[in-house]
Amino acid sequence: MKTYHQLADLPAATRPVVATIGNFDGVHLGHQGVIAEVLSRARFLGGQSLAITFDPHPARILRPDQPQPLITPLPRKLELLAATGIDATLVLPFTDELRHMHSREFARDVLVNSIHVTEVHEGENFNFGYRPPNSPAAENSITGLESLGRELGFSVVVYAPRIVRGAPVSSSRIRTLLAAGDVSHARALLGRPFSVDSRPASGRGYGTKYAVPTINLAPYPELLPAHGVYITTLTIGQELFESVTNVGNRPTFGSDSFAVESHLLNFHPIELTQNTPVTLAFLQRLRDEIRWPSPAALREQIGRDVSRAQRYFSLCRLLASPPRESSSHQEPSPR
């Protein structure tokens, strides 16, 4: 996937451009479905597929007093977009100028004059452009985009929300689920486990060989699931470890001290520094984080947590194993 960070970086369009516009936070199943159609149409037209997104997330500029942690920070979002197979992504800086660009200006100056779009694919709840006070909401909606497309010479394809478990898939719904610790439900909407990319925390004595099966993540500024204990996997460099992770303040040890702490189940000494990339994926919630009467009681509970996680991973391996072939001398079982 080619990535462009301003309109001036775009090459001259020599083929039809089929585009979709959005924040794509999470690159969830709804996003993936629209992008798949964009890819299909671009191939059919012999053109190029393009995702248009923004940095920083517009909500951080429009509502600075209501900070919104991201499901997928920009580097991770670009990796996930690349994995869809899309040809290119344009990351538009969400500047004050862009913030105050009216919908007509955006369609004319960005979509038509700069990108030369042939088709734009969007969800039915799409909104774009600056809306002056008392102006009709329809001008900034998908209806307004369709009207501008007819006027300026591009077509608009509109999609109903994707429904999973009886409700529409959306980034806001995923944030709500993660805030409640429901990582299993969030996984169903994302199409993959929710994960965070980080580094090991500093000051933990990491050296050439690390021989303790507990790793703390460095402070992570974006979205984390609710405080609690989870079945997880931790990828260190290129190696994946099964793990149990506590997200929270470790109240049993006195004064609160927030940490994301993972206990590795299939651990062996590894090469690890404070710059080693780690990816923590959340698979299932085990329990709330609570204050235990003593460290000994906590250790007993951790043992139960580890046993549950080991059963979970054993079942996963069992379900992933291919069925055994019958021996050649055996007769098929009667049905």
C-alpha positions in Angstrom: 0.0 0.0 0.0 1.2 3.5 -0.9 0.7 6.1 1.8 0.5 9.9 1.0 0.4 12.5 3.7 -0.8 15.5 1.7 -2.6 16.2 -1.5 0.5 17.5 -3.2 2.1 14.0 -2.8 -0.5 12.3 -5.0 0.6 11.3 -8.4 -1.4 12.5 -11.4 -4.5 10.3 -11.9 -4.2 8.2 -15.0 -6.9 5.7 -14.0 -10.3 5.9 -12.4 -10.1 6.4 -8.6 -12.6 4.7 -6.4 -12.4 6.1 -2.9 -13.8 5.8 0.6 -13.5 8.5 3.3 -13.4 8.0 7.1 -11.5 8.0 10.3 -11.4 4.2 10.2 -10.7 3.9 13.9 -10.4 0.2 14.6 -10.7 -0.8 10.9 -13.6 -2.9 12.0 -15.9 -5.2 10.0 -18.0 -2.3 8.7 -14.9 -0.6 7.4 -13.6 -3.8 5.9 -16.8 -4.5 4.1 -16.9 -1.1 2.4 -13.2 -1.3 1.5 -13.8 -4.8 -0.1 -16.4 -3.2 -2.4 -14.0 -0.3 -3.2 -11.4 -2.8 -4.2 -13.9 -4.8 -6.3 -15.1 -1.7 -8.2 -11.5 -0.4 -8.7 -10.6 -3.7 -10.3 -13.7 -3.8 -12.5 -13.0 -0.3 -13.7 -9.3 -0.9 -14.2 -8.6 1.8 -11.6 -7.1 2.6 -8.3 -8.6 2.1 -4.8 -8.0 4.8 -2.2 -8.8 5.3 1.5 -8.9 8.9 2.7 -8.4 9.4 6.4 -7.3 12.2 8.8 -4.6 12.9 11.4 -5.1 13.8 14.1 -8.6 12.3 14.6 -11.0 15.2 14.0 -12.7 14.6 17.4 -9.4 15.7 19.1 -9.6 19.0 17.4 -13.3 19.6 17.4 -13.8 18.4 21.1 -10.5 19.0 22.8 -12.2 19.0 26.2 -13.5 15.5 25.6 -10.4 13.4 24.9 -11.1 10.2 22.9 -8.5 7.5 23.1 -8.1 5.6 19.8 -8.8 2.0 19.1 -6.0 2.0 16.5 -3.3 4.8 16.6 -2.3 5.9 13.1 0.7 3.4 12.6 -1.5 0.5 13.5 -4.4 1.8 11.4 -2.2 2.1 8.4 -1.0 -1.5 8.9 -4.6 -2.7 9.0 -5.6 -0.7 6.0 -2.7 -2.2 4.1 -3.8 -5.7 5.1 -7.1 -5.1 3.3 -5.3 -4.9 0.0 -6.2 -1.3 -0.8 -3.9 0.4 -3.3 -3.2 3.6 -1.4 -4.2 5.7 1.7 -4.2 9.5 1.8 -3.7 10.8 5.4 -5.0 14.4 5.3 -3.7 16.6 8.1 -6.7 17.8 10.0 -5.7 21.5 10.0 -7.7 24.5 10.9 -8.1 25.1 7.1 -9.5 21.6 6.5 -11.7 21.9 9.7 -13.5 25.0 8.2 -13.7 23.7 4.6 -17.4 23.6 3.5 -18.7 20.4 2.1 -18.9 21.9 -1.4 -15.3 23.0 -1.2 -14.2 19.6 0.0 -16.0 17.8 -2.8 -14.8 20.2 -5.5 -11.2 21.0 -4.4 -10.2 17.7 -2.7 -12.3 14.9 -4.3 -12.6 16.3 -7.9 -9.7 18.7 -8.6 -7.0 17.0 -6.5 -7.9 13.3 -6.4 -10.2 13.1 -9.5 -12.5 10.5 -8.0 -14.8 8.4 -10.2 -16.7 6.8 -7.3 -17.0 7.5 -3.5 -18.2 4.7 -1.3 -19.7 5.6 2.2 -21.9 4.4 5.0 -25.3 6.0 5.2 -24.3 7.9 8.4 -21.5 9.7 6.7 -21.0 13.4 7.5 -18.4 15.8 6.1 -17.4 19.4 5.8 -17.9 22.4 8.0 -21.4 23.2 8.9 -22.1 26.9 9.6 -24.7 27.7 12.3 -28.3 27.3 11.1 -27.3 25.7 7.9 -29.3 22.6 6.7 -27.8 19.3 8.1 -28.5 17.6 4.8 -25.7 19.5 3.0 -23.1 17.7 5.2 -24.7 14.3 5.0 -24.6 11.4 2.6 -27.5 13.1 0.8 -25.4 16.2 0.3 -22.5 14.1 -1.0 -24.8 12.4 -3.5 -26.1 15.8 -4.7 -22.6 17.2 -5.1 -21.5 14.0 -7.0 -24.3 14.5 -9.5 -23.2 18.1 -10.0 -19.5 17.6 -10.1 -19.3 14.3 -12.0 -18.7 11.4 -9.5 -21.0 8.7 -8.3 -21.7 7.8 -4.7 -22.4 4.3 -3.4 -24.1 4.1 0.0 -24.0 1.2 2.5 -26.3 0.4 5.3 -24.5 -0.3 8.6 -23.2 -3.8 9.0 -25.1 -5.7 11.7 -23.3 -8.0 14.1 -25.0 -9.6 17.1 -28.2 -7.6 16.5 -26.7 -4.1 16.4 -24.7 -1.9 13.9 -20.9 -2.2 13.9 -19.3 1.2 14.8 -16.2 2.5 16.4 -18.2 4.1 19.2 -19.9 0.7 20.0 -16.5 -1.0 20.1 -15.2 1.7 22.5 -18.2 1.1 24.7 -17.6 -2.6 24.8 -13.9 -2.2 25.6 -14.8 0.3 28.4 -16.9 -2.5 29.9 -14.1 -5.1 29.5 -16.1 -7.1 26.9 -13.2 -7.9 24.7 -14.9 -11.0 23.3 -17.8 -9.0 21.9 -15.4 -6.3 20.6 -13.4 -9.0 18.8 -16.6 -10.1 17.0 -17.0 -6.5 15.7 -13.3 -5.9 14.8 -12.9 -9.3 13.1 -9.8 -9.9 15.2 -8.7 -9.6 18.8 -8.3 -6.0 20.2 -4.6 -5.4 20.6 -2.2 -2.7 21.6 1.4 -2.1 20.3 3.9 -1.0 22.9 7.3 -1.5 24.5 8.4 -3.0 27.8 8.2 -0.6 30.8 11.4 1.1 31.8 13.2 0.4 35.1 12.4 -3.4 35.1 15.9 -4.6 34.7 15.6 -5.7 31.1 18.9 -6.9 29.8 20.4 -9.1 27.1 18.5 -12.1 28.6 15.2 -11.6 30.5 14.4 -14.5 32.8 11.3 -13.4 34.7 7.9 -14.5 33.2 6.2 -11.2 34.0 6.4 -8.2 31.7 4.9 -4.7 32.2 3.9 -2.5 29.3 5.2 1.0 28.9 2.6 3.7 29.5 0.1 3.5 26.7 -1.9 6.7 25.9 -4.7 5.2 23.8 -7.6 2.9 24.5 -7.3 0.0 26.9 -10.0 -2.3 28.1 -11.6 -1.9 31.6 -9.6 -2.7 34.6 -9.6 -6.5 35.2 -7.8 -9.7 34.4 -7.8 -11.1 30.8 -6.6 -14.1 28.8 -4.2 -12.6 26.3 -1.3 -13.3 24.0 1.9 -11.2 24.1 4.0 -11.1 20.9 7.6 -10.1 21.8 9.5 -9.4 18.6 8.5 -12.3 16.4 7.6 -14.8 19.2 4.1 -15.2 20.6 3.5 -16.2 24.2 0.2 -17.2 25.9 -0.4 -15.0 28.8 -2.7 -13.7 31.6 -2.8 -9.9 31.9 -3.9 -7.6 34.7 -5.0 -4.1 33.6 -5.4 -1.9 36.7 -4.0 -0.5 39.9 -2.8 -3.6 41.8 -4.7 -2.6 45.0 -3.6 -5.6 47.0 -0.1 -4.0 47.3 -1.3 -0.7 48.9 -1.2 2.6 47.0 -2.7 2.4 43.6 -0.1 2.0 40.8 -1.6 1.6 37.4 0.1 -1.0 35.2 -0.6 -3.4 32.3 1.2 -6.5 33.6 1.3 -9.8 31.7 2.3 -13.2 33.1 3.7 -15.4 30.3 2.5 -19.1 30.5 4.9 -20.7 28.1 7.8 -18.5 29.0 11.5 -19.1 28.4 14.4 -16.6 28.7 14.3 -14.2 25.8 16.2 -11.3 24.3 14.5 -8.2 25.5 15.3 -4.5 25.8 13.2 -1.4 26.5 13.0 -0.9 22.7 11.7 -4.4 21.9 8.3 -4.1 20.2 5.5 -6.0 21.9 1.9 -6.5 20.9 -0.7 -7.5 23.5 -3.9 -9.1 22.2 -6.9 -9.4 24.5 -8.9 -12.7 24.0 -11.3 -13.1 27.0 -12.0 -11.4 30.3 -11.5 -13.6 33.3 -12.6 -11.3 36.2 -12.6 -7.9 37.8 -9.6 -6.6 39.6 -10.2 -6.6 43.3 -8.3 -6.0 46.5 -7.3 -9.4 48.1 -6.7 -9.7 51.9 -3.1 -10.6 51.4 -0.5 -11.2 48.7 -0.8 -15.0 49.4 -4.6 -14.9 48.6 -3.7 -13.0 45.4 -1.2 -15.6 44.4 -3.8 -18.3 44.9 -6.2 -16.5 42.6 -3.5 -16.0 40.0 -3.0 -19.7 40.1 -6.7 -20.2 39.3 -6.5 -17.5 36.6 -3.6 -19.3 35.0 -5.4 -22.7 35.1 -8.4 -21.2 33.3 -6.2 -19.6 30.7 -4.3 -22.9 30.1 -7.6 -24.7 29.6 -8.7 -21.9 27.1 -5.5 -22.3 25.1 -5.7 -26.1 25.2 -9.2 -25.9 23.8 -8.1 -23.5 21.1 -5.3 -25.8 20.0 -7.7 -28.7 20.0 -10.2 -26.9 17.8 -7.4 -25.7 15.5 -6.0 -29.3 15.0 -6.9 -30.9 11.7 -9.1 -34.1 12.0 -7.1 -37.3 12.1 -7.3 -39.4 8.9 -8.7 -42.9 9.4 -6.2 -45.8 9.0 -6.5 -47.4 5.6 -7.6 -50.8 7.0 -10.5 -49.2 9.0 -14.0 -49.3 7.7 -16.1 -46.1 7.8 -18.2 -45.8 10.8 -21.9 -46.6 10.1 -24.3 -43.6 10.0 
